[in-house]
Amino acid sequence: MAAKGQRMAEFDLDLQAVEDKLDGTDDGDGRIVLDILDGSTADEEWVELIEDGDVLVLSVEGDVNERAAGFAREIRDMGGELVHFRGFLVIAPPNVAVDTDRLN
C-alpha cells in the first residue's frame, strides 16, 4: 500500500475536463465559476450567477468584507451561503450546502 502522500501525488485533477462536463449538462444544476473578487465585477453579476444556480469560488484581493458588502446580504437573504476560506470566498446558491464540518 502506498503512503498517503504518494497517493495524493498520483491524483491528477483535470479542472478543464470537469468544467467541460458541467458545461455539457442540460439539467440546470449550474456550474462552478472561478474568478477574482477585486471590485472590478459589478455586484449584480455575482447575484445573477447565484440566481442561475452557479457556485462561485472567488480569490479575494483586499478586505473580504469590503469586497462582498454590495452583494453578501442579498445572497444570504435568498438562502445562499458565503464562506471565507484561505483567501477564497465560496458562494453557494440556496440548493447547495457548503459543508465546513471537517474544518473544525
Secondary structure, DSSP 8 states (H G I E B T S, - for coil): ---HHHHHHH----HHHHHHHHHT--S----EEEEEESS-S-HHHHHHHHHTT-EEEEEE-S-HHHHHTTTHHHHHHTT-EEEEETTEEEEE-TT-----GGG-
